[in-house]
Structures are given as structure tokens and as C-alpha cells.
């Protein structure tokens, strides 16, 4: 397995973790656990409250996904992947950033 393939697999696994944590946010009604963005109650670290930590963990995993997808796109171009793979990673970056903007309260 090449480094690019391992990075793609890690990005895919992290995305599934994000989906699971998103389900946890929804199931526990923690979507408003942090009322402001990008901070949580005006601080970088949320208060000792379950819903705030669940929502904050979702934000942290999403941040990792943004970085992984961006690194994957750069790696696709640098490693000379097929044209379709390179453009698919650019599309993935656009979709992840678009979803992040939608999830950020008050940005869109």
C-alpha cells in the first residue's frame, strides 16, 4: 500500500468517525452544547458540561478531517495520481469546506 493510499484510508476512516460523532451529537441533542463558533462559551476549552464536550469533540474531529482532506489533495497532485483522482480530491476539499461553513453558526 502506498503512502497516498494509506492517507486516503486514514481520511476515510476519520470521516466515518466524524459521522459517528455527528450521530452522537444528534442523539444526545448536543448540537447547541457550544452556542458560539469557533469558541465554546467564548473560550477555547468548553466548560465541564457533557453536551458542550460532545459538541466540541465533533468540532475537533471535523478539524482533523479538514486537515486530512487538504493534505490528501496536495499529496494527490504531488505524487502524480491520475487526473480524475487529483480533481476528486479538489472536489472533496471544496465539499468539506462548504460543509464546515454550513456547520459554523452565523457564518452562512
N, CA, C and O atoms as CSV, one atom per row, in Angstrom:
chain,resi,resn,atom,element,x,y,z
A,1,UNK,N,N,0.857,-1.182,0.000
A,1,UNK,CA,C,0.000,0.000,0.000
A,1,UNK,C,C,0.903,1.245,0.000
A,1,UNK,O,O,1.819,1.355,0.815
A,2,UNK,N,N,0.637,2.165,-0.909
A,2,UNK,CA,C,1.449,3.376,-0.992
A,2,UNK,C,C,1.091,4.352,0.123
A,2,UNK,O,O,0.073,4.199,0.797
A,3,UNK,N,N,1.939,5.351,0.304
A,3,UNK,CA,C,1.656,6.371,1.323
A,3,UNK,C,C,0.362,7.106,0.997
A,3,UNK,O,O,-0.419,7.423,1.894
A,4,UNK,N,N,0.137,7.374,-0.272
A,4,UNK,CA,C,-1.099,8.056,-0.671
A,4,UNK,C,C,-2.309,7.203,-0.326
A,4,UNK,O,O,-3.305,7.720,0.182
A,5,UNK,N,N,-2.237,5.916,-0.593
A,5,UNK,CA,C,-3.353,5.018,-0.279
A,5,UNK,C,C,-3.604,4.939,1.223
A,5,UNK,O,O,-4.754,4.900,1.662
A,6,UNK,N,N,-2.532,4.915,2.012
A,6,UNK,CA,C,-2.697,4.902,3.470
A,6,UNK,C,C,-3.341,6.202,3.950
A,6,UNK,O,O,-4.204,6.186,4.827
A,7,UNK,N,N,-2.917,7.328,3.371
A,7,UNK,CA,C,-3.510,8.615,3.729
A,7,UNK,C,C,-4.989,8.647,3.341
A,7,UNK,O,O,-5.819,9.146,4.101
A,8,UNK,N,N,-5.314,8.125,2.181
A,8,UNK,CA,C,-6.717,8.078,1.748
A,8,UNK,C,C,-7.541,7.191,2.677
A,8,UNK,O,O,-8.681,7.524,3.002
A,9,UNK,N,N,-6.975,6.071,3.103
A,9,UNK,CA,C,-7.683,5.172,4.028
A,9,UNK,C,C,-7.874,5.842,5.384
A,9,UNK,O,O,-8.939,5.722,5.990
A,10,UNK,N,N,-6.852,6.547,5.866
A,10,UNK,CA,C,-6.962,7.250,7.150
A,10,UNK,C,C,-8.010,8.355,7.069
A,10,UNK,O,O,-8.772,8.560,8.014
A,11,UNK,N,N,-8.049,9.061,5.956
A,11,UNK,CA,C,-9.038,10.122,5.768
A,11,UNK,C,C,-10.446,9.537,5.741
A,11,UNK,O,O,-11.370,10.098,6.330
A,12,UNK,N,N,-10.603,8.422,5.063
A,12,UNK,CA,C,-11.907,7.758,5.005
A,12,UNK,C,C,-12.340,7.285,6.397
A,12,UNK,O,O,-13.492,7.473,6.787
A,13,UNK,N,N,-11.422,6.677,7.139
A,13,UNK,CA,C,-11.747,6.202,8.492
A,13,UNK,C,C,-12.119,7.375,9.395
A,13,UNK,O,O,-13.078,7.291,10.162
A,14,UNK,N,N,-11.366,8.457,9.305
A,14,UNK,CA,C,-11.663,9.634,10.124
A,14,UNK,C,C,-13.024,10.221,9.766
A,14,UNK,O,O,-13.734,10.725,10.636
A,15,UNK,N,N,-13.388,10.155,8.490
A,15,UNK,CA,C,-14.692,10.659,8.067
A,15,UNK,C,C,-15.811,9.819,8.680
A,15,UNK,O,O,-16.831,10.365,9.102
A,16,UNK,N,N,-15.633,8.516,8.734
A,16,UNK,CA,C,-16.641,7.663,9.372
A,16,UNK,C,C,-16.738,7.950,10.872
A,16,UNK,O,O,-17.826,7.905,11.445
A,17,UNK,N,N,-15.603,8.242,11.502
A,17,UNK,CA,C,-15.627,8.621,12.918
A,17,UNK,C,C,-16.404,9.923,13.085
A,17,UNK,O,O,-17.191,10.062,14.022
A,18,UNK,N,N,-16.188,10.872,12.184
A,18,UNK,CA,C,-16.923,12.137,12.244
A,18,UNK,C,C,-18.427,11.904,12.102
A,18,UNK,O,O,-19.223,12.536,12.798
A,19,UNK,N,N,-18.810,11.010,11.213
A,19,UNK,CA,C,-20.232,10.693,11.044
A,19,UNK,C,C,-20.798,10.099,12.330
A,19,UNK,O,O,-21.911,10.437,12.735
A,20,UNK,N,N,-20.033,9.214,12.974
A,20,UNK,CA,C,-20.491,8.602,14.227
A,20,UNK,C,C,-20.616,9.651,15.334
A,20,UNK,O,O,-21.596,9.658,16.080
A,21,UNK,N,N,-19.628,10.531,15.437
A,21,UNK,CA,C,-19.692,11.570,16.464
A,21,UNK,C,C,-20.846,12.530,16.158
A,21,UNK,O,O,-21.519,13.005,17.073
A,22,UNK,N,N,-21.075,12.814,14.874
A,22,UNK,CA,C,-22.225,13.639,14.492
A,22,UNK,C,C,-23.537,12.995,14.903
A,22,UNK,O,O,-24.465,13.677,15.338
A,23,UNK,N,N,-23.611,11.670,14.763
A,23,UNK,CA,C,-24.797,10.951,15.224
A,23,UNK,C,C,-24.966,11.044,16.726
A,23,UNK,O,O,-26.086,11.155,17.226
A,24,UNK,N,N,-23.848,11.000,17.451
A,24,UNK,CA,C,-23.896,11.159,18.898
A,24,UNK,C,C,-24.386,12.553,19.278
A,24,UNK,O,O,-25.180,12.710,20.206
A,25,UNK,N,N,-23.908,13.561,18.554
A,25,UNK,CA,C,-24.365,14.938,18.802
A,25,UNK,C,C,-25.872,15.016,18.612
A,25,UNK,O,O,-26.581,15.605,19.429
A,26,UNK,N,N,-26.354,14.421,17.535
A,26,UNK,CA,C,-27.787,14.461,17.239
A,26,UNK,C,C,-28.599,13.669,18.262
A,26,UNK,O,O,-29.636,14.134,18.734
A,27,UNK,N,N,-28.124,12.479,18.598
A,27,UNK,CA,C,-28.868,11.599,19.508
A,27,UNK,C,C,-28.950,12.166,20.919
A,27,UNK,O,O,-29.929,11.932,21.626
A,28,UNK,N,N,-27.933,12.905,21.329
A,28,UNK,CA,C,-27.918,13.469,22.684
A,28,UNK,C,C,-28.418,14.907,22.715
A,28,UNK,O,O,-28.415,15.551,23.764
A,29,UNK,N,N,-28.844,15.402,21.563
A,29,UNK,CA,C,-29.332,16.776,21.448
A,29,UNK,C,C,-28.272,17.780,21.934
A,29,UNK,O,O,-28.570,18.736,22.650
A,30,UNK,N,N,-27.025,17.520,21.516
A,30,UNK,CA,C,-25.909,18.361,21.944
A,30,UNK,C,C,-25.516,19.400,20.899
A,30,UNK,O,O,-24.482,20.052,21.042
A,31,UNK,N,N,-26.314,19.566,19.860
A,31,UNK,CA,C,-25.987,20.493,18.792
A,31,UNK,C,C,-25.780,21.918,19.246
A,31,UNK,O,O,-25.031,22.664,18.617
A,32,UNK,N,N,-26.432,22.311,20.331
A,32,UNK,CA,C,-26.240,23.651,20.874
A,32,UNK,C,C,-25.421,23.617,22.165
A,32,UNK,O,O,-25.494,24.530,22.987
A,33,UNK,N,N,-24.635,22.538,22.325
A,33,UNK,CA,C,-23.787,22.422,23.503
A,33,UNK,C,C,-22.751,23.527,23.578
A,33,UNK,O,O,-22.307,23.902,24.663
A,34,UNK,N,N,-22.368,24.046,22.422
A,34,UNK,CA,C,-21.477,25.206,22.330
A,34,UNK,C,C,-22.224,26.250,21.509
A,34,UNK,O,O,-22.328,26.110,20.291
A,35,UNK,N,N,-22.739,27.282,22.144
A,35,UNK,CA,C,-23.608,28.227,21.447
A,35,UNK,C,C,-22.902,29.155,20.463
A,35,UNK,O,O,-23.557,29.734,19.596
A,36,UNK,N,N,-21.607,29.309,20.573
A,36,UNK,CA,C,-20.893,30.183,19.650
A,36,UNK,C,C,-19.827,29.389,18.902
A,36,UNK,O,O,-19.460,28.282,19.296
A,37,UNK,N,N,-19.340,29.984,17.813
A,37,UNK,CA,C,-18.332,29.327,16.995
A,37,UNK,C,C,-17.337,30.367,16.546
A,37,UNK,O,O,-17.760,31.459,16.167
A,38,UNK,N,N,-16.080,30.115,16.560
A,38,UNK,CA,C,-15.430,28.820,16.741
A,38,UNK,C,C,-15.145,28.470,18.195
A,38,UNK,O,O,-14.687,27.366,18.488
A,39,UNK,N,N,-15.403,29.371,19.081
A,39,UNK,CA,C,-15.181,29.081,20.501
A,39,UNK,C,C,-16.402,28.392,21.104
A,39,UNK,O,O,-17.417,28.198,20.436
A,40,UNK,N,N,-16.285,28.036,22.355
A,40,UNK,CA,C,-17.388,27.410,23.073
A,40,UNK,C,C,-17.586,28.192,24.364
A,40,UNK,O,O,-16.754,28.138,25.270
A,41,UNK,N,N,-18.683,28.911,24.438
A,41,UNK,CA,C,-18.952,29.822,25.551
A,41,UNK,C,C,-17.826,30.853,25.682
A,41,UNK,O,O,-17.434,31.241,26.783
A,42,UNK,N,N,-17.322,31.281,24.524
A,42,UNK,CA,C,-16.286,32.307,24.486
A,42,UNK,C,C,-14.887,31.839,24.826
A,42,UNK,O,O,-13.971,32.656,24.912
A,43,UNK,N,N,-14.699,30.545,25.022
A,43,UNK,CA,C,-13.389,30.012,25.388
A,43,UNK,C,C,-12.984,28.904,24.431
A,43,UNK,O,O,-13.832,28.306,23.769
A,44,UNK,N,N,-11.690,28.633,24.358
A,44,UNK,CA,C,-11.202,27.553,23.512
A,44,UNK,C,C,-11.536,26.180,24.087
A,44,UNK,O,O,-11.764,25.228,23.341
A,45,UNK,N,N,-11.564,26.080,25.403
A,45,UNK,CA,C,-11.898,24.818,26.070
A,45,UNK,C,C,-13.308,24.946,26.630
A,45,UNK,O,O,-13.604,25.899,27.352
A,46,UNK,N,N,-14.182,23.991,26.302
A,46,UNK,CA,C,-15.563,24.099,26.781
A,46,UNK,C,C,-15.660,23.887,28.288
A,46,UNK,O,O,-14.755,23.326,28.906
A,47,UNK,N,N,-16.767,24.340,28.871
A,47,UNK,CA,C,-16.962,24.110,30.312
A,47,UNK,C,C,-17.188,22.621,30.586
A,47,UNK,O,O,-17.442,21.841,29.668
A,48,UNK,N,N,-17.092,22.250,31.833
A,48,UNK,CA,C,-17.269,20.849,32.237
A,48,UNK,C,C,-18.750,20.491,32.193
A,48,UNK,O,O,-19.400,20.352,33.230
A,49,UNK,N,N,-19.266,20.347,30.995
A,49,UNK,CA,C,-20.682,20.029,30.770
A,49,UNK,C,C,-20.739,19.035,29.613
A,49,UNK,O,O,-20.118,19.259,28.574
A,50,UNK,N,N,-21.466,17.957,29.782
A,50,UNK,CA,C,-21.461,16.855,28.819
A,50,UNK,C,C,-21.801,17.307,27.406
A,50,UNK,O,O,-21.071,16.976,26.471
A,51,UNK,N,N,-22.880,18.048,27.221
A,51,UNK,CA,C,-23.302,18.451,25.879
A,51,UNK,C,C,-22.248,19.336,25.203
A,51,UNK,O,O,-22.023,19.234,23.997
A,52,UNK,N,N,-21.613,20.194,25.980
A,52,UNK,CA,C,-20.569,21.051,25.416
A,52,UNK,C,C,-19.387,20.206,24.938
A,52,UNK,O,O,-18.831,20.463,23.870
A,53,UNK,N,N,-19.008,19.209,25.718
A,53,UNK,CA,C,-17.879,18.369,25.319
A,53,UNK,C,C,-18.208,17.491,24.121
A,53,UNK,O,O,-17.347,17.252,23.274
A,54,UNK,N,N,-19.440,17.012,24.042
A,54,UNK,CA,C,-19.837,16.211,22.877
A,54,UNK,C,C,-19.777,17.073,21.619
A,54,UNK,O,O,-19.216,16.652,20.607
A,55,UNK,N,N,-20.341,18.256,21.671
A,55,UNK,CA,C,-20.303,19.156,20.516
A,55,UNK,C,C,-18.870,19.562,20.189
A,55,UNK,O,O,-18.489,19.614,19.020
A,56,UNK,N,N,-18.083,19.847,21.209
A,56,UNK,CA,C,-16.694,20.251,20.992
A,56,UNK,C,C,-15.887,19.121,20.358
A,56,UNK,O,O,-15.044,19.373,19.496
A,57,UNK,N,N,-16.135,17.876,20.776
A,57,UNK,CA,C,-15.422,16.743,20.177
A,57,UNK,C,C,-15.761,16.621,18.696
A,57,UNK,O,O,-14.901,16.275,17.887
A,58,UNK,N,N,-17.004,16.900,18.343
A,58,UNK,CA,C,-17.400,16.879,16.936
A,58,UNK,C,C,-16.623,17.934,16.152
A,58,UNK,O,O,-16.172,17.674,15.036
A,59,UNK,N,N,-16.468,19.107,16.727
A,59,UNK,CA,C,-15.702,20.169,16.080
A,59,UNK,C,C,-14.241,19.785,15.917
A,59,UNK,O,O,-13.632,20.069,14.885
A,60,UNK,N,N,-13.677,19.142,16.931
A,60,UNK,CA,C,-12.273,18.738,16.858
A,60,UNK,C,C,-12.049,17.684,15.777
A,60,UNK,O,O,-11.086,17.771,15.015
A,61,UNK,N,N,-12.932,16.692,15.708
A,61,UNK,CA,C,-12.812,15.665,14.673
A,61,UNK,C,C,-12.983,16.297,13.290
A,61,UNK,O,O,-12.272,15.937,12.353
A,62,UNK,N,N,-13.913,17.228,13.160
A,62,UNK,CA,C,-14.106,17.916,11.882
A,62,UNK,C,C,-12.850,18.691,11.482
A,62,UNK,O,O,-12.514,18.753,10.299
A,63,UNK,N,N,-12.168,19.272,12.437
A,63,UNK,CA,C,-10.927,19.987,12.144
A,63,UNK,C,C,-9.860,19.040,11.611
A,63,UNK,O,O,-9.117,19.385,10.693
A,64,UNK,N,N,-9.788,17.854,12.185
A,64,UNK,CA,C,-8.838,16.851,11.706
A,64,UNK,C,C,-9.177,16.454,10.272
A,64,UNK,O,O,-8.282,16.284,9.444
A,65,UNK,N,N,-10.461,16.307,9.982
A,65,UNK,CA,C,-10.894,15.938,8.633
A,65,UNK,C,C,-10.479,17.012,7.632
A,65,UNK,O,O,-9.992,16.692,6.548
A,66,UNK,N,N,-10.667,18.274,7.983
A,66,UNK,CA,C,-10.296,19.367,7.082
A,66,UNK,C,C,-8.810,19.285,6.746
A,66,UNK,O,O,-8.424,19.422,5.585
A,67,UNK,N,N,-7.983,19.063,7.755
A,67,UNK,CA,C,-6.542,18.963,7.527
A,67,UNK,C,C,-6.215,17.731,6.680
A,67,UNK,O,O,-5.437,17.823,5.730
A,68,UNK,N,N,-6.801,16.584,7.018
A,68,UNK,CA,C,-6.520,15.359,6.262
A,68,UNK,C,C,-6.920,15.486,4.797
A,68,UNK,O,O,-6.174,15.060,3.915
A,69,UNK,N,N,-8.073,16.057,4.530
A,69,UNK,CA,C,-8.525,16.197,3.143
A,69,UNK,C,C,-7.615,17.152,2.375
A,69,UNK,O,O,-7.303,16.912,1.209
A,70,UNK,N,N,-7.191,18.229,3.023
A,70,UNK,CA,C,-6.279,19.165,2.366
A,70,UNK,C,C,-4.939,18.501,2.070
A,70,UNK,O,O,-4.393,18.661,0.978
A,71,UNK,N,N,-4.413,17.762,3.031
A,71,UNK,CA,C,-3.148,17.051,2.822
A,71,UNK,C,C,-3.310,15.998,1.730
A,71,UNK,O,O,-2.410,15.809,0.912
A,72,UNK,N,N,-4.442,15.320,1.713
A,72,UNK,CA,C,-4.706,14.316,0.678
A,72,UNK,C,C,-4.709,14.954,-0.706
A,72,UNK,O,O,-4.167,14.385,-1.653
A,73,UNK,N,N,-5.318,16.133,-0.829
A,73,UNK,CA,C,-5.353,16.814,-2.128
A,73,UNK,C,C,-3.946,17.199,-2.577
A,73,UNK,O,O,-3.585,17.001,-3.736
A,74,UNK,N,N,-3.166,17.743,-1.671
A,74,UNK,CA,C,-1.789,18.110,-2.012
A,74,UNK,C,C,-1.000,16.862,-2.401
A,74,UNK,O,O,-0.247,16.878,-3.375
A,75,UNK,N,N,-1.172,15.789,-1.644
A,75,UNK,CA,C,-0.464,14.544,-1.937
A,75,UNK,C,C,-0.874,13.968,-3.291
A,75,UNK,O,O,-0.044,13.404,-4.004
A,76,UNK,N,N,-2.128,14.106,-3.641
A,76,UNK,CA,C,-2.594,13.597,-4.934
A,76,UNK,C,C,-1.892,14.311,-6.083
A,76,UNK,O,O,-1.491,13.683,-7.063
A,77,UNK,N,N,-1.748,15.610,-5.958
A,77,UNK,CA,C,-1.087,16.381,-7.017
A,77,UNK,C,C,0.413,16.117,-7.035
A,77,UNK,O,O,1.011,15.980,-8.103
A,78,UNK,N,N,1.019,16.047,-5.855
A,78,UNK,CA,C,2.483,15.857,-5.795
A,78,UNK,C,C,2.923,14.455,-6.183
A,78,UNK,O,O,4.008,14.279,-6.737
A,79,UNK,N,N,2.104,13.466,-5.903
A,79,UNK,CA,C,2.503,12.090,-6.194
A,79,UNK,C,C,2.115,11.655,-7.605
A,79,UNK,O,O,2.345,10.509,-7.991
A,80,UNK,N,N,1.532,12.566,-8.367
A,80,UNK,CA,C,1.218,12.252,-9.759
A,80,UNK,C,C,0.088,11.261,-9.930
A,80,UNK,O,O,0.121,10.424,-10.832
A,81,UNK,N,N,-0.909,11.349,-9.074
A,81,UNK,CA,C,-2.074,10.473,-9.206
A,81,UNK,C,C,-2.799,10.783,-10.518
A,81,UNK,O,O,-2.563,11.813,-11.149
A,82,UNK,N,N,-3.669,9.883,-10.901
A,82,UNK,CA,C,-4.447,10.087,-12.127
A,82,UNK,C,C,-5.213,11.405,-12.034
A,82,UNK,O,O,-5.568,11.859,-10.947
A,83,UNK,N,N,-5.454,11.997,-13.176
A,83,UNK,CA,C,-6.141,13.295,-13.219
A,83,UNK,C,C,-7.479,13.252,-12.490
A,83,UNK,O,O,-7.828,14.192,-11.775
A,84,UNK,N,N,-8.222,12.180,-12.665
A,84,UNK,CA,C,-9.528,12.062,-12.017
A,84,UNK,C,C,-9.392,12.035,-10.496
A,84,UNK,O,O,-10.226,12.596,-9.786
A,85,UNK,N,N,-8.352,11.391,-10.002
A,85,UNK,CA,C,-8.122,11.331,-8.550
A,85,UNK,C,C,-7.753,12.724,-8.038
A,85,UNK,O,O,-8.254,13.151,-6.998
A,86,UNK,N,N,-6.888,13.429,-8.754
A,86,UNK,CA,C,-6.489,14.769,-8.329
A,86,UNK,C,C,-7.693,15.691,-8.251
A,86,UNK,O,O,-7.857,16.412,-7.267
A,87,UNK,N,N,-8.525,15.677,-9.260
A,87,UNK,CA,C,-9.691,16.572,-9.248
A,87,UNK,C,C,-10.744,16.129,-8.241
A,87,UNK,O,O,-11.481,16.956,-7.704
A,88,UNK,N,N,-10.814,14.821,-7.984
A,88,UNK,CA,C,-11.747,14.338,-6.951
A,88,UNK,C,C,-11.324,14.858,-5.576
A,88,UNK,O,O,-12.174,15.191,-4.750
A,89,UNK,N,N,-10.011,14.928,-5.329
A,89,UNK,CA,C,-9.562,15.457,-4.042
A,89,UNK,C,C,-9.838,16.955,-3.931
A,89,UNK,O,O,-10.148,17.450,-2.847
A,90,UNK,N,N,-9.728,17.672,-5.040
A,90,UNK,CA,C,-10.073,19.099,-5.018
A,90,UNK,C,C,-11.561,19.252,-4.711
A,90,UNK,O,O,-11.948,20.124,-3.933
A,91,UNK,N,N,-12.394,18.409,-5.317
A,91,UNK,CA,C,-13.826,18.433,-5.022
A,91,UNK,C,C,-14.105,18.102,-3.567
A,91,UNK,O,O,-14.992,18.695,-2.952
A,92,UNK,N,N,-13.348,17.151,-3.010
A,92,UNK,CA,C,-13.523,16.788,-1.601
A,92,UNK,C,C,-13.177,17.962,-0.695
A,92,UNK,O,O,-13.872,18.208,0.291
A,93,UNK,N,N,-12.105,18.693,-1.020
A,93,UNK,CA,C,-11.741,19.872,-0.234
A,93,UNK,C,C,-12.865,20.899,-0.272
A,93,UNK,O,O,-13.240,21.459,0.758
A,94,UNK,N,N,-13.396,21.140,-1.460
A,94,UNK,CA,C,-14.482,22.119,-1.603
A,94,UNK,C,C,-15.710,21.693,-0.802
A,94,UNK,O,O,-16.335,22.520,-0.138
A,95,UNK,N,N,-16.055,20.414,-0.859
A,95,UNK,CA,C,-17.232,19.940,-0.132
A,95,UNK,C,C,-17.036,20.000,1.380
A,95,UNK,O,O,-17.953,20.378,2.109
A,96,UNK,N,N,-15.853,19.631,1.852
A,96,UNK,CA,C,-15.592,19.659,3.292
A,96,UNK,C,C,-15.614,21.098,3.802
A,96,UNK,O,O,-16.195,21.374,4.852
A,97,UNK,N,N,-14.988,22.012,3.069
A,97,UNK,CA,C,-15.000,23.418,3.485
A,97,UNK,C,C,-16.416,23.994,3.439
A,97,UNK,O,O,-16.806,24.756,4.323
A,98,UNK,N,N,-17.184,23.633,2.413
A,98,UNK,CA,C,-18.570,24.089,2.327
A,98,UNK,C,C,-19.404,23.583,3.493
A,98,UNK,O,O,-20.199,24.331,4.061
A,99,UNK,N,N,-19.225,22.318,3.851
A,99,UNK,CA,C,-19.966,21.755,4.972
A,99,UNK,C,C,-19.528,22.409,6.278
A,99,UNK,O,O,-20.350,22.645,7.163
A,100,UNK,N,N,-18.241,22.702,6.401
A,100,UNK,CA,C,-17.747,23.360,7.615
A,100,UNK,C,C,-18.374,24.750,7.752
A,100,UNK,O,O,-18.732,25.166,8.853
A,101,UNK,N,N,-18.503,25.455,6.646
A,101,UNK,CA,C,-19.142,26.773,6.689
A,101,UNK,C,C,-20.610,26.668,7.062
A,101,UNK,O,O,-21.130,27.498,7.809
A,102,UNK,N,N,-21.280,25.641,6.539
A,102,UNK,CA,C,-22.679,25.441,6.908
A,102,UNK,C,C,-22.834,25.115,8.386
A,102,UNK,O,O,-23.794,25.543,9.028
A,103,UNK,N,N,-21.873,24.347,8.927
A,103,UNK,CA,C,-21.948,23.970,10.329
A,103,UNK,C,C,-21.569,25.081,11.293
A,103,UNK,O,O,-21.899,25.022,12.478
A,104,UNK,N,N,-20.880,26.089,10.790
A,104,UNK,CA,C,-20.452,27.198,11.636
A,104,UNK,C,C,-21.627,28.154,11.815
A,104,UNK,O,O,-22.047,28.810,10.862
A,105,UNK,N,N,-22.147,28.233,13.013
A,105,UNK,CA,C,-23.299,29.081,13.306
A,105,UNK,C,C,-22.995,30.526,12.940
A,105,UNK,O,O,-21.960,31.072,13.321
A,106,UNK,N,N,-23.902,31.130,12.204
A,106,UNK,CA,C,-23.805,32.555,11.917
A,106,UNK,C,C,-22.862,32.925,10.783
A,106,UNK,O,O,-22.760,34.101,10.435
A,107,UNK,N,N,-22.163,31.944,10.193
A,107,UNK,CA,C,-21.257,32.281,9.096
A,107,UNK,C,C,-22.025,32.374,7.796
A,107,UNK,O,O,-21.796,33.286,7.001
A,108,UNK,N,N,-22.927,31.447,7.572
A,108,UNK,CA,C,-23.700,31.450,6.317
A,108,UNK,C,C,-25.132,31.846,6.617
A,108,UNK,O,O,-25.957,31.913,5.706
